[in-house]
Amino acid sequence: MILQLDVGNTRAKWRVFDGDRVFGRGAELQENLLDVLCQQLPNDEDLSVQVTSVAGNRSLEDLINSLKCRFNVSSIYIARSVKRMGEVEFGYKIPEHQGVDRCLAMLAAYSKCLSDYKGVVVVDAGSALTVDVVNCDGKQVDGYIAPGYSMLRNSLLGQTSKIEDGYANSDCEGLSTLRCVNGGVSLMFSELIKKIERMAVESKYRLVITGGDADLVSESVSLDCAVCVPDLVLDGLALAQKQGVGL
């Protein structure tokens, strides 16, 4: 069996293959991850582990040690940010400064979504919204990072006592702070996504969407020019190991 893990700062996404079949998948808070995996996976089978993580090295080391204690781990592959993954060359002068999750998403998007397009624009909508542009030659030529939908919303609802009071006492049938914040954040988020879509269309690039808020992004774009791939980072993780990246 193959266990894939995409570990963030607070949450982790996982997927398990038994041969070519997806045996299970989910997304958990980090503190619940091991307990969930123990409930879902047999502990007497060989387990090959693939990991991508933006958490600190200590957190990653603790996770790997815990996996070894609870499962019969036969091999571990840890994806790292490098200058090139397969056909994709990244634009950062210091490759380690770019999140490995972004690298893997670009690798997967370029590998599977380039057909009939001159390049790909990868949108990963999580806590932050990352946008990465890869041209037809596989070169990362541009990138953007902005607050994600929840980060924008929480920054307004949780920063001042007045807003917190308005949130707590909001009347959903009338005008309220909550309604104004939701409307403003939705408008900002939607306009940003439409701008990204126009950029992709003008360049004849494929728009590839992933992340926890992928559905919100998809609502703001034309499905003719975009594709939503929920497991894009994990797909890239599998490709990176298959291509021997970092080995």
C-alpha positions as a Markdown table, in Angstrom:
| # | Residue | x | y | z |
|---|---|---|---|---|
| 1 | Met | 0.0 | 0.0 | 0.0 |
| 2 | Ile | 1.1 | 3.6 | -0.7 |
| 3 | Leu | 0.3 | 6.4 | 1.8 |
| 4 | Gln | 0.5 | 9.9 | 0.5 |
| 5 | Leu | 0.6 | 12.9 | 2.9 |
| 6 | Asp | 0.4 | 16.6 | 2.2 |
| 7 | Val | 1.1 | 18.2 | 5.5 |
| 8 | Gly | 0.4 | 21.8 | 6.1 |
| 9 | Asn | 0.9 | 23.9 | 9.3 |
| 10 | Thr | -2.4 | 22.8 | 10.9 |
| 11 | Arg | -4.0 | 20.3 | 8.6 |
| 12 | Ala | -2.9 | 17.3 | 6.6 |
| 13 | Lys | -4.4 | 15.7 | 3.5 |
| 14 | Trp | -3.9 | 12.0 | 2.9 |
| 15 | Arg | -4.6 | 9.4 | 0.2 |
| 16 | Val | -3.9 | 5.7 | 0.2 |
| 17 | Phe | -3.5 | 3.4 | -2.8 |
| 18 | Asp | -3.9 | -0.4 | -2.7 |
| 19 | Gly | -2.4 | -1.2 | -6.1 |
| 20 | Asp | -4.0 | 1.2 | -8.6 |
| 21 | Arg | -7.2 | 1.6 | -6.4 |
| 22 | Val | -7.7 | 4.5 | -4.1 |
| 23 | Phe | -8.2 | 2.7 | -0.7 |
| 24 | Gly | -9.1 | 5.8 | 1.3 |
| 25 | Arg | -8.6 | 9.6 | 1.5 |
| 26 | Gly | -9.3 | 12.4 | 3.8 |
| 27 | Ala | -8.2 | 15.7 | 5.4 |
| 28 | Glu | -7.5 | 16.0 | 9.1 |
| 29 | Leu | -6.1 | 18.3 | 11.8 |
| 30 | Gln | -2.6 | 17.3 | 12.4 |
| 31 | Glu | -3.3 | 16.2 | 15.9 |
| 32 | Asn | -6.0 | 13.8 | 14.7 |
| 33 | Leu | -4.1 | 12.4 | 11.7 |
| 34 | Leu | -2.4 | 9.4 | 13.2 |
| 35 | Asp | -5.5 | 8.2 | 15.0 |
| 36 | Val | -7.5 | 8.5 | 11.8 |
| 37 | Leu | -4.9 | 6.6 | 9.8 |
| 38 | Cys | -4.8 | 3.8 | 12.5 |
| 39 | Gln | -8.6 | 3.4 | 12.1 |
| 40 | Gln | -8.4 | 3.4 | 8.3 |
| 41 | Leu | -5.3 | 1.3 | 7.5 |
| 42 | Pro | -4.3 | -2.2 | 8.3 |
| 43 | Asn | -1.1 | -2.3 | 10.4 |
| 44 | Asp | 0.2 | -5.6 | 9.2 |
| 45 | Glu | 0.9 | -4.7 | 5.5 |
| 46 | Asp | 4.0 | -3.1 | 4.1 |
| 47 | Leu | 3.4 | 0.7 | 3.7 |
| 48 | Ser | 5.3 | 2.9 | 1.3 |
| 49 | Val | 5.0 | 6.5 | 2.4 |
| 50 | Gln | 5.2 | 9.6 | 0.2 |
| 51 | Val | 5.3 | 13.0 | 2.1 |
| 52 | Thr | 5.2 | 16.6 | 1.2 |
| 53 | Ser | 5.3 | 19.1 | 4.1 |
| 54 | Val | 5.5 | 22.8 | 4.6 |
| 55 | Ala | 5.6 | 22.3 | 8.4 |
| 56 | Gly | 8.9 | 22.6 | 10.2 |
| 57 | Asn | 11.6 | 19.9 | 10.1 |
| 58 | Arg | 10.9 | 18.9 | 13.7 |
| 59 | Ser | 7.2 | 18.4 | 13.1 |
| 60 | Leu | 8.0 | 16.3 | 10.0 |
| 61 | Glu | 10.5 | 14.2 | 11.9 |
| 62 | Asp | 8.0 | 13.5 | 14.7 |
| 63 | Leu | 5.4 | 12.5 | 12.2 |
| 64 | Ile | 7.7 | 10.1 | 10.4 |
| 65 | Asn | 8.8 | 8.5 | 13.7 |
| 66 | Ser | 5.2 | 8.1 | 14.7 |
| 67 | Leu | 4.4 | 6.4 | 11.4 |
| 68 | Lys | 7.3 | 4.0 | 11.8 |
| 69 | Cys | 6.1 | 3.1 | 15.3 |
| 70 | Arg | 2.5 | 2.4 | 14.3 |
| 71 | Phe | 2.9 | 0.9 | 10.8 |
| 72 | Asn | 5.1 | -1.5 | 8.9 |
| 73 | Val | 6.8 | 1.3 | 6.9 |
| 74 | Ser | 8.9 | -0.2 | 4.1 |
| 75 | Ser | 10.1 | 3.1 | 2.5 |
| 76 | Ile | 9.7 | 6.8 | 2.9 |
| 77 | Tyr | 10.0 | 9.5 | 0.2 |
| 78 | Ile | 10.1 | 13.1 | 1.2 |
| 79 | Ala | 9.6 | 15.7 | -1.6 |
| 80 | Arg | 11.9 | 18.7 | -1.4 |
| 81 | Ser | 11.9 | 22.0 | -3.3 |
| 82 | Val | 14.5 | 21.8 | -6.1 |
| 83 | Lys | 15.4 | 23.7 | -9.2 |
| 84 | Arg | 13.7 | 21.2 | -11.6 |
| 85 | Met | 11.1 | 18.5 | -11.3 |
| 86 | Gly | 10.8 | 16.5 | -14.4 |
| 87 | Glu | 9.9 | 18.8 | -17.3 |
| 88 | Val | 9.2 | 21.8 | -15.0 |
| 89 | Glu | 11.9 | 24.3 | -14.1 |
| 90 | Phe | 11.1 | 26.7 | -11.2 |
| 91 | Gly | 11.8 | 30.4 | -11.2 |
| 92 | Tyr | 13.1 | 30.9 | -7.6 |
| 93 | Lys | 16.9 | 31.7 | -7.5 |
| 94 | Ile | 17.0 | 29.8 | -4.2 |
| 95 | Pro | 14.7 | 26.7 | -4.8 |
| 96 | Glu | 14.3 | 26.0 | -1.1 |
| 97 | His | 12.5 | 29.3 | -0.6 |
| 98 | Gln | 9.5 | 28.1 | -2.6 |
| 99 | Gly | 6.9 | 25.9 | -0.9 |
| 100 | Val | 7.3 | 22.3 | -2.1 |
| 101 | Asp | 3.5 | 22.0 | -2.4 |
| 102 | Arg | 3.5 | 24.7 | -5.1 |
| 103 | Cys | 6.3 | 22.9 | -7.0 |
| 104 | Leu | 4.3 | 19.6 | -6.9 |
| 105 | Ala | 1.1 | 21.3 | -8.0 |
| 106 | Met | 2.9 | 22.8 | -11.0 |
| 107 | Leu | 4.5 | 19.5 | -11.9 |
| 108 | Ala | 1.2 | 17.7 | -11.9 |
| 109 | Ala | -0.7 | 20.5 | -13.8 |
| 110 | Tyr | 2.0 | 20.7 | -16.5 |
| 111 | Ser | 2.1 | 17.0 | -16.9 |
| 112 | Lys | -1.7 | 16.4 | -17.2 |
| 113 | Cys | -3.3 | 19.7 | -18.3 |
| 114 | Leu | -1.1 | 21.2 | -21.0 |
| 115 | Ser | -2.9 | 19.6 | -24.0 |
| 116 | Asp | -4.2 | 22.3 | -26.5 |
| 117 | Tyr | -2.9 | 25.1 | -24.3 |
| 118 | Lys | 0.3 | 27.2 | -24.3 |
| 119 | Gly | 0.9 | 26.8 | -20.6 |
| 120 | Val | -0.8 | 26.5 | -17.3 |
| 121 | Val | -1.9 | 28.8 | -14.5 |
| 122 | Val | -2.1 | 26.9 | -11.2 |
| 123 | Val | -4.4 | 28.3 | -8.5 |
| 124 | Asp | -4.1 | 26.7 | -5.1 |
| 125 | Ala | -6.8 | 28.1 | -2.8 |
| 126 | Gly | -6.0 | 27.4 | 0.8 |
| 127 | Ser | -5.2 | 29.6 | 3.8 |
| 128 | Ala | -3.3 | 31.6 | 1.2 |
| 129 | Leu | -4.1 | 31.9 | -2.5 |
| 130 | Thr | -1.1 | 31.0 | -4.6 |
| 131 | Val | -1.0 | 31.5 | -8.3 |
| 132 | Asp | 1.8 | 30.1 | -10.4 |
| 133 | Val | 2.4 | 30.4 | -14.2 |
| 134 | Val | 4.2 | 27.8 | -16.2 |
| 135 | Asn | 4.8 | 28.3 | -19.9 |
| 136 | Cys | 4.8 | 25.7 | -22.7 |
| 137 | Asp | 8.6 | 25.1 | -22.2 |
| 138 | Gly | 7.9 | 24.0 | -18.6 |
| 139 | Lys | 9.4 | 27.2 | -17.0 |
| 140 | Gln | 7.8 | 29.0 | -14.1 |
| 141 | Val | 7.6 | 32.5 | -15.3 |
| 142 | Asp | 5.4 | 34.3 | -12.8 |
| 143 | Gly | 3.7 | 33.8 | -9.4 |
| 144 | Tyr | 1.4 | 35.6 | -7.0 |
| 145 | Ile | 0.5 | 35.0 | -3.3 |
| 146 | Ala | -2.6 | 36.6 | -1.7 |
| 147 | Pro | -4.7 | 36.0 | 1.4 |
| 148 | Gly | -7.2 | 33.2 | 0.9 |
| 149 | Tyr | -10.9 | 33.6 | 1.4 |
| 150 | Ser | -11.0 | 32.5 | 5.1 |
| 151 | Met | -7.9 | 34.6 | 5.9 |
| 152 | Leu | -9.5 | 37.7 | 4.5 |
| 153 | Arg | -12.7 | 37.1 | 6.3 |
| 154 | Asn | -11.2 | 36.2 | 9.6 |
| 155 | Ser | -8.9 | 39.2 | 9.5 |
| 156 | Leu | -11.9 | 41.4 | 9.6 |
| 157 | Leu | -14.2 | 39.5 | 11.9 |
| 158 | Gly | -11.5 | 38.8 | 14.5 |
| 159 | Gln | -9.4 | 41.9 | 14.8 |
| 160 | Thr | -11.5 | 44.5 | 16.7 |
| 161 | Ser | -14.1 | 44.3 | 19.5 |
| 162 | Lys | -16.6 | 46.3 | 17.5 |
| 163 | Ile | -16.5 | 43.9 | 14.6 |
| 164 | Glu | -16.7 | 40.9 | 17.0 |
| 165 | Asp | -19.7 | 42.5 | 18.6 |
| 166 | Gly | -21.3 | 43.1 | 15.2 |
| 167 | Tyr | -20.6 | 39.5 | 14.3 |
| 168 | Ala | -22.1 | 38.1 | 17.5 |
| 169 | Asn | -25.2 | 40.2 | 17.3 |
| 170 | Ser | -25.8 | 40.2 | 13.6 |
| 171 | Asp | -29.3 | 40.0 | 12.2 |
| 172 | Cys | -29.2 | 37.8 | 9.1 |
| 173 | Glu | -32.4 | 39.5 | 7.7 |
| 174 | Gly | -31.0 | 43.0 | 7.8 |
| 175 | Leu | -27.8 | 44.9 | 7.3 |
| 176 | Ser | -25.1 | 43.7 | 9.6 |
| 177 | Thr | -21.3 | 43.7 | 10.0 |
| 178 | Leu | -21.3 | 40.0 | 9.2 |
| 179 | Arg | -23.3 | 40.6 | 6.0 |
| 180 | Cys | -21.0 | 43.5 | 5.0 |
| 181 | Val | -17.8 | 41.5 | 5.6 |
| 182 | Asn | -19.1 | 38.5 | 3.7 |
| 183 | Gly | -20.1 | 40.7 | 0.8 |
| 184 | Gly | -16.9 | 42.6 | 0.7 |
| 185 | Val | -14.7 | 39.6 | 1.0 |
| 186 | Ser | -16.7 | 37.7 | -1.6 |
| 187 | Leu | -16.4 | 40.6 | -4.0 |
| 188 | Met | -12.7 | 41.0 | -3.6 |
| 189 | Phe | -12.1 | 37.3 | -3.9 |
| 190 | Ser | -14.3 | 37.0 | -7.0 |
| 191 | Glu | -12.7 | 39.9 | -8.8 |
| 192 | Leu | -9.2 | 38.6 | -8.1 |
| 193 | Ile | -10.1 | 35.2 | -9.5 |
| 194 | Lys | -11.7 | 36.8 | -12.6 |
| 195 | Lys | -8.5 | 38.8 | -13.2 |
| 196 | Ile | -6.5 | 35.6 | -13.0 |
| 197 | Glu | -8.9 | 34.0 | -15.4 |
| 198 | Arg | -8.6 | 36.9 | -17.9 |
| 199 | Met | -4.8 | 36.6 | -17.7 |
| 200 | Ala | -5.0 | 32.8 | -18.5 |
| 201 | Val | -7.4 | 33.3 | -21.4 |
| 202 | Glu | -5.4 | 36.1 | -22.9 |
| 203 | Ser | -2.3 | 33.9 | -22.8 |
| 204 | Lys | -4.1 | 30.8 | -23.9 |
| 205 | Tyr | -3.1 | 29.0 | -20.7 |
| 206 | Arg | -5.0 | 26.3 | -19.0 |
| 207 | Leu | -6.4 | 27.4 | -15.6 |
| 208 | Val | -5.9 | 24.5 | -13.0 |
| 209 | Ile | -7.6 | 24.9 | -9.6 |
| 210 | Thr | -6.9 | 23.0 | -6.4 |
| 211 | Gly | -7.0 | 23.5 | -2.6 |
| 212 | Gly | -9.6 | 23.6 | 0.1 |
| 213 | Asp | -11.5 | 26.6 | -1.4 |
| 214 | Ala | -11.3 | 25.3 | -4.9 |
| 215 | Asp | -15.1 | 25.3 | -5.1 |
| 216 | Leu | -15.2 | 29.0 | -4.3 |
| 217 | Val | -12.7 | 29.7 | -7.1 |
| 218 | Ser | -14.6 | 27.6 | -9.6 |
| 219 | Glu | -17.8 | 29.6 | -8.9 |
| 220 | Ser | -16.0 | 32.7 | -10.3 |
| 221 | Val | -14.6 | 31.3 | -13.5 |
| 222 | Ser | -15.9 | 29.8 | -16.8 |
| 223 | Leu | -15.6 | 26.0 | -16.7 |
| 224 | Asp | -14.6 | 26.1 | -20.4 |
| 225 | Cys | -11.2 | 27.5 | -19.5 |
| 226 | Ala | -10.6 | 25.9 | -16.1 |
| 227 | Val | -10.3 | 22.4 | -14.6 |
| 228 | Cys | -10.5 | 21.6 | -10.9 |
| 229 | Val | -8.2 | 18.9 | -9.7 |
| 230 | Pro | -8.7 | 18.3 | -5.9 |
| 231 | Asp | -5.6 | 16.0 | -5.4 |
| 232 | Leu | -3.2 | 18.0 | -7.6 |
| 233 | Val | -0.4 | 18.2 | -5.0 |
| 234 | Leu | -0.7 | 14.5 | -4.2 |
| 235 | Asp | -0.7 | 13.7 | -8.0 |
| 236 | Gly | 2.5 | 15.7 | -8.2 |
| 237 | Leu | 4.0 | 13.9 | -5.2 |
| 238 | Ala | 3.5 | 10.6 | -7.0 |
| 239 | Leu | 5.1 | 11.9 | -10.2 |
| 240 | Ala | 8.1 | 13.4 | -8.3 |
| 241 | Gln | 8.9 | 10.0 | -6.7 |
| 242 | Lys | 8.4 | 8.2 | -10.0 |
| 243 | Gln | 10.8 | 10.5 | -11.7 |
| 244 | Gly | 13.3 | 10.2 | -8.9 |
| 245 | Val | 13.2 | 13.9 | -7.9 |
| 246 | Gly | 15.5 | 14.4 | -4.9 |
| 247 | Leu | 16.6 | 10.8 | -4.7 |
